[in-house]
Amino acid sequence: MDTAHRPPTAVRTARGEGRPTQARAGLVRDAELAEHLAISRAMVHVLRSRGMPSVSIGRARRYDLDLCMAWLADHGADAGTHPAAS
């Protein structure tokens, strides 16, 4: 059987736990996004609460890396700062 033209059915997680990930489709988990941006997972959640795009897949939340990078470029450094106290 020629498997050269058949796409893989699942991509394994970085930890090798055997859970499929959506990385093939350009979607990443919060930990993967945090690693890519060199920020904490908590900061990823803060950014999401401020409007950074994400996708809900069942109970899981995934992020399109390209959309997140574009969102960050549009919102600049202010996206991650705390609002000023009044």
C-alpha positions as CSV (number, residue, x, y, z in Angstrom):
1,M,0.0,0.0,0.0
2,D,1.3,3.4,-1.0
3,T,1.3,5.6,2.1
4,A,3.3,8.5,0.6
5,H,0.1,10.4,-0.5
6,R,-2.1,9.5,2.5
7,P,-2.2,12.1,5.3
8,P,-1.6,11.0,8.8
9,T,-4.7,10.3,10.8
10,A,-3.5,11.8,14.0
11,V,-0.6,13.8,15.2
12,R,0.7,12.9,18.7
13,T,1.2,15.4,21.5
14,A,4.7,16.6,22.4
15,R,4.5,14.6,25.6
16,G,3.8,11.5,23.6
17,E,0.7,10.6,25.5
18,G,-1.1,9.4,22.4
19,R,-3.8,12.0,22.5
20,P,-4.4,13.4,19.0
21,T,-3.8,17.1,18.6
22,Q,-5.2,19.6,16.1
23,A,-1.7,20.8,15.1
24,R,-2.1,19.6,11.6
25,A,-5.0,21.9,11.2
26,G,-3.1,24.8,12.6
27,L,-4.7,24.6,16.0
28,V,-2.7,24.4,19.2
29,R,-3.4,23.9,22.9
30,D,-2.9,26.7,25.4
31,A,0.4,25.2,26.6
32,E,1.7,25.1,23.0
33,L,0.7,28.7,22.3
34,A,2.2,29.8,25.6
35,E,5.5,28.1,24.7
36,H,5.5,29.7,21.2
37,L,4.9,33.2,22.7
38,A,7.2,32.6,25.7
39,I,4.4,33.5,28.1
40,S,2.6,31.6,30.8
41,R,-0.6,29.6,30.3
42,A,-2.3,32.0,32.7
43,M,-1.4,34.8,30.4
44,V,-2.8,33.0,27.4
45,H,-6.1,32.8,29.4
46,V,-5.9,36.5,30.1
47,L,-5.4,37.3,26.5
48,R,-8.3,35.1,25.5
49,S,-10.5,36.9,28.0
50,R,-9.5,40.2,26.3
51,G,-10.6,38.9,22.9
52,M,-7.8,36.7,21.5
53,P,-9.5,34.3,19.1
54,S,-9.9,30.7,20.1
55,V,-12.0,27.7,19.2
56,S,-14.0,25.4,21.5
57,I,-13.8,21.7,20.5
58,G,-15.9,19.9,23.0
59,R,-14.5,20.8,26.4
60,A,-11.1,21.7,24.9
61,R,-10.0,25.1,23.8
62,R,-7.7,25.5,20.8
63,Y,-5.9,28.4,19.2
64,D,-5.2,29.1,15.6
65,L,-1.6,30.3,15.8
66,D,-1.9,32.5,12.7
67,L,-5.1,34.2,14.0
68,C,-3.6,34.7,17.4
69,M,-0.4,36.3,16.0
70,A,-2.5,38.6,13.8
71,W,-4.7,39.5,16.8
72,L,-1.6,40.3,18.9
73,A,-0.1,42.4,16.1
74,D,-3.4,44.4,15.9
75,H,-3.7,44.8,19.7
76,G,0.0,45.4,20.4
77,A,1.6,45.2,23.8
78,D,-1.6,46.7,25.4
79,A,-3.3,43.3,25.0
80,G,-1.4,41.8,27.9
81,T,-1.2,44.7,30.3
82,H,-3.5,45.2,33.2
83,P,-5.9,48.1,33.0
84,A,-4.7,51.2,34.8
85,A,-6.2,51.8,38.2
86,S,-8.6,54.8,38.3
